[in-house]
């Protein structure tokens, strides 16, 4: 919830500067089946940036999807360098020292 609250604050700040940003929130939990169903939604292919997933179980799925659809994706919690290896579309928010 802290991550989402921070995104909403950023959205509000950008709105005041006449730079509107639309946020879409999806909660799949740790269920990879739900995650795959969400990624199949047509509106996701039009996103400019995806932040998530929160759970490690879906990280590789989203990393692969982001690369296939050429949509930038930021993983906010993981430090798993294998997610960004050979994937210019996937970023780690706080990569480990080894990954850096």
Rosetta constraint file for C-alpha pairs under 8 A:
AtomPair CA 1 CA 5 HARMONIC 6.05 0.50
AtomPair CA 2 CA 6 HARMONIC 6.14 0.50
AtomPair CA 3 CA 7 HARMONIC 6.33 0.50
AtomPair CA 4 CA 8 HARMONIC 6.23 0.50
AtomPair CA 5 CA 9 HARMONIC 6.29 0.50
AtomPair CA 6 CA 10 HARMONIC 6.27 0.50
AtomPair CA 7 CA 11 HARMONIC 6.09 0.50
AtomPair CA 8 CA 12 HARMONIC 6.16 0.50
AtomPair CA 9 CA 13 HARMONIC 6.23 0.50
AtomPair CA 10 CA 14 HARMONIC 6.15 0.50
AtomPair CA 11 CA 15 HARMONIC 6.06 0.50
AtomPair CA 11 CA 20 HARMONIC 7.21 0.50
AtomPair CA 11 CA 21 HARMONIC 5.94 0.50
AtomPair CA 11 CA 22 HARMONIC 7.76 0.50
AtomPair CA 11 CA 23 HARMONIC 7.91 0.50
AtomPair CA 12 CA 16 HARMONIC 6.37 0.50
AtomPair CA 13 CA 17 HARMONIC 6.65 0.50
AtomPair CA 14 CA 18 HARMONIC 6.44 0.50
AtomPair CA 14 CA 19 HARMONIC 5.02 0.50
AtomPair CA 14 CA 20 HARMONIC 6.07 0.50
AtomPair CA 14 CA 21 HARMONIC 7.14 0.50
AtomPair CA 15 CA 19 HARMONIC 5.20 0.50
AtomPair CA 15 CA 20 HARMONIC 4.79 0.50
AtomPair CA 15 CA 21 HARMONIC 7.11 0.50
AtomPair CA 26 CA 38 HARMONIC 7.68 0.50
AtomPair CA 28 CA 32 HARMONIC 7.62 0.50
AtomPair CA 28 CA 34 HARMONIC 5.45 0.50
AtomPair CA 28 CA 35 HARMONIC 5.45 0.50
AtomPair CA 28 CA 38 HARMONIC 7.69 0.50
AtomPair CA 29 CA 34 HARMONIC 7.98 0.50
AtomPair CA 29 CA 54 HARMONIC 8.00 0.50
AtomPair CA 29 CA 55 HARMONIC 7.07 0.50
AtomPair CA 30 CA 55 HARMONIC 5.55 0.50
AtomPair CA 30 CA 56 HARMONIC 7.73 0.50
AtomPair CA 30 CA 57 HARMONIC 6.12 0.50
AtomPair CA 30 CA 58 HARMONIC 7.00 0.50
AtomPair CA 31 CA 35 HARMONIC 6.36 0.50
AtomPair CA 31 CA 57 HARMONIC 7.66 0.50
AtomPair CA 31 CA 58 HARMONIC 7.78 0.50
AtomPair CA 32 CA 36 HARMONIC 6.10 0.50
AtomPair CA 32 CA 57 HARMONIC 6.70 0.50
AtomPair CA 32 CA 58 HARMONIC 5.74 0.50
AtomPair CA 33 CA 37 HARMONIC 6.34 0.50
AtomPair CA 34 CA 38 HARMONIC 6.16 0.50
AtomPair CA 35 CA 39 HARMONIC 6.22 0.50
AtomPair CA 35 CA 58 HARMONIC 6.99 0.50
AtomPair CA 36 CA 40 HARMONIC 6.34 0.50
AtomPair CA 36 CA 61 HARMONIC 7.80 0.50
AtomPair CA 37 CA 41 HARMONIC 6.90 0.50
AtomPair CA 38 CA 44 HARMONIC 8.00 0.50
AtomPair CA 39 CA 44 HARMONIC 6.35 0.50
AtomPair CA 39 CA 65 HARMONIC 7.78 0.50
AtomPair CA 40 CA 44 HARMONIC 7.42 0.50
AtomPair CA 41 CA 45 HARMONIC 7.68 0.50
AtomPair CA 42 CA 46 HARMONIC 7.59 0.50
AtomPair CA 43 CA 47 HARMONIC 7.03 0.50
AtomPair CA 45 CA 69 HARMONIC 6.78 0.50
AtomPair CA 45 CA 71 HARMONIC 7.91 0.50
AtomPair CA 47 CA 71 HARMONIC 7.00 0.50
AtomPair CA 48 CA 71 HARMONIC 5.92 0.50
AtomPair CA 48 CA 72 HARMONIC 6.67 0.50
AtomPair CA 49 CA 71 HARMONIC 6.06 0.50
AtomPair CA 49 CA 72 HARMONIC 5.00 0.50
AtomPair CA 49 CA 73 HARMONIC 5.67 0.50
AtomPair CA 49 CA 74 HARMONIC 7.68 0.50
AtomPair CA 50 CA 71 HARMONIC 7.35 0.50
AtomPair CA 50 CA 72 HARMONIC 6.35 0.50
AtomPair CA 50 CA 73 HARMONIC 4.59 0.50
AtomPair CA 50 CA 74 HARMONIC 6.29 0.50
AtomPair CA 51 CA 73 HARMONIC 5.70 0.50
AtomPair CA 51 CA 74 HARMONIC 4.82 0.50
AtomPair CA 51 CA 75 HARMONIC 5.93 0.50
AtomPair CA 51 CA 76 HARMONIC 6.71 0.50
AtomPair CA 52 CA 59 HARMONIC 7.70 0.50
AtomPair CA 52 CA 62 HARMONIC 7.93 0.50
AtomPair CA 52 CA 73 HARMONIC 7.22 0.50
AtomPair CA 52 CA 74 HARMONIC 6.20 0.50
AtomPair CA 52 CA 75 HARMONIC 4.87 0.50
AtomPair CA 52 CA 76 HARMONIC 6.06 0.50
AtomPair CA 53 CA 58 HARMONIC 6.31 0.50
AtomPair CA 53 CA 59 HARMONIC 6.01 0.50
AtomPair CA 53 CA 62 HARMONIC 7.26 0.50
AtomPair CA 53 CA 75 HARMONIC 6.27 0.50
AtomPair CA 53 CA 76 HARMONIC 7.56 0.50
AtomPair CA 54 CA 59 HARMONIC 7.99 0.50
AtomPair CA 54 CA 75 HARMONIC 7.40 0.50
AtomPair CA 54 CA 76 HARMONIC 6.93 0.50
AtomPair CA 54 CA 77 HARMONIC 6.51 0.50
AtomPair CA 55 CA 59 HARMONIC 6.94 0.50
AtomPair CA 56 CA 60 HARMONIC 7.98 0.50
AtomPair CA 56 CA 78 HARMONIC 7.13 0.50
AtomPair CA 58 CA 62 HARMONIC 6.24 0.50
AtomPair CA 59 CA 63 HARMONIC 6.08 0.50
AtomPair CA 59 CA 75 HARMONIC 7.55 0.50
AtomPair CA 59 CA 83 HARMONIC 7.40 0.50
AtomPair CA 60 CA 64 HARMONIC 6.13 0.50
AtomPair CA 60 CA 83 HARMONIC 6.31 0.50
AtomPair CA 61 CA 65 HARMONIC 6.18 0.50
AtomPair CA 62 CA 66 HARMONIC 5.91 0.50
AtomPair CA 62 CA 73 HARMONIC 7.90 0.50
AtomPair CA 63 CA 67 HARMONIC 6.33 0.50
AtomPair CA 63 CA 73 HARMONIC 7.18 0.50
AtomPair CA 63 CA 83 HARMONIC 6.25 0.50
AtomPair CA 63 CA 84 HARMONIC 7.66 0.50
AtomPair CA 63 CA 87 HARMONIC 7.71 0.50
AtomPair CA 63 CA 89 HARMONIC 7.73 0.50
AtomPair CA 63 CA 90 HARMONIC 5.88 0.50
AtomPair CA 64 CA 68 HARMONIC 6.21 0.50
AtomPair CA 65 CA 69 HARMONIC 6.12 0.50
AtomPair CA 66 CA 70 HARMONIC 5.58 0.50
AtomPair CA 66 CA 71 HARMONIC 5.01 0.50
AtomPair CA 66 CA 72 HARMONIC 6.31 0.50
AtomPair CA 66 CA 73 HARMONIC 6.18 0.50
AtomPair CA 66 CA 89 HARMONIC 6.14 0.50
AtomPair CA 66 CA 90 HARMONIC 6.83 0.50
AtomPair CA 67 CA 71 HARMONIC 6.67 0.50
AtomPair CA 67 CA 72 HARMONIC 7.89 0.50
AtomPair CA 67 CA 87 HARMONIC 6.36 0.50
AtomPair CA 67 CA 88 HARMONIC 7.38 0.50
AtomPair CA 67 CA 89 HARMONIC 5.41 0.50
AtomPair CA 67 CA 90 HARMONIC 7.21 0.50
AtomPair CA 70 CA 89 HARMONIC 6.24 0.50
AtomPair CA 71 CA 89 HARMONIC 6.19 0.50
AtomPair CA 72 CA 89 HARMONIC 4.64 0.50
AtomPair CA 72 CA 90 HARMONIC 5.90 0.50
AtomPair CA 72 CA 91 HARMONIC 7.67 0.50
AtomPair CA 73 CA 89 HARMONIC 6.11 0.50
AtomPair CA 73 CA 90 HARMONIC 4.79 0.50
AtomPair CA 73 CA 91 HARMONIC 6.09 0.50
AtomPair CA 74 CA 90 HARMONIC 5.93 0.50
AtomPair CA 74 CA 91 HARMONIC 4.68 0.50
AtomPair CA 74 CA 92 HARMONIC 5.62 0.50
AtomPair CA 74 CA 93 HARMONIC 6.17 0.50
AtomPair CA 75 CA 90 HARMONIC 7.47 0.50
AtomPair CA 75 CA 91 HARMONIC 6.13 0.50
AtomPair CA 75 CA 92 HARMONIC 4.94 0.50
AtomPair CA 75 CA 93 HARMONIC 5.89 0.50
AtomPair CA 76 CA 92 HARMONIC 6.33 0.50
AtomPair CA 76 CA 93 HARMONIC 4.87 0.50
AtomPair CA 76 CA 94 HARMONIC 7.02 0.50
AtomPair CA 77 CA 92 HARMONIC 7.46 0.50
AtomPair CA 77 CA 93 HARMONIC 6.76 0.50
AtomPair CA 77 CA 94 HARMONIC 6.90 0.50
AtomPair CA 78 CA 92 HARMONIC 6.55 0.50
AtomPair CA 78 CA 93 HARMONIC 7.73 0.50
AtomPair CA 78 CA 94 HARMONIC 7.39 0.50
AtomPair CA 78 CA 95 HARMONIC 7.33 0.50
AtomPair CA 79 CA 92 HARMONIC 6.56 0.50
AtomPair CA 79 CA 94 HARMONIC 6.52 0.50
AtomPair CA 79 CA 95 HARMONIC 4.76 0.50
AtomPair CA 79 CA 96 HARMONIC 5.39 0.50
AtomPair CA 79 CA 99 HARMONIC 7.53 0.50
AtomPair CA 80 CA 84 HARMONIC 7.95 0.50
AtomPair CA 80 CA 95 HARMONIC 7.48 0.50
AtomPair CA 80 CA 96 HARMONIC 7.86 0.50
AtomPair CA 80 CA 99 HARMONIC 7.74 0.50
AtomPair CA 81 CA 85 HARMONIC 6.32 0.50
AtomPair CA 81 CA 92 HARMONIC 7.98 0.50
AtomPair CA 81 CA 95 HARMONIC 7.31 0.50
AtomPair CA 81 CA 96 HARMONIC 7.86 0.50
AtomPair CA 81 CA 99 HARMONIC 5.28 0.50
AtomPair CA 83 CA 87 HARMONIC 7.34 0.50
AtomPair CA 83 CA 90 HARMONIC 7.04 0.50
AtomPair CA 84 CA 88 HARMONIC 6.91 0.50
AtomPair CA 84 CA 89 HARMONIC 7.83 0.50
AtomPair CA 84 CA 90 HARMONIC 5.43 0.50
AtomPair CA 84 CA 91 HARMONIC 6.10 0.50
AtomPair CA 84 CA 92 HARMONIC 7.41 0.50
AtomPair CA 95 CA 99 HARMONIC 5.80 0.50
AtomPair CA 95 CA 100 HARMONIC 6.23 0.50
AtomPair CA 96 CA 100 HARMONIC 6.25 0.50
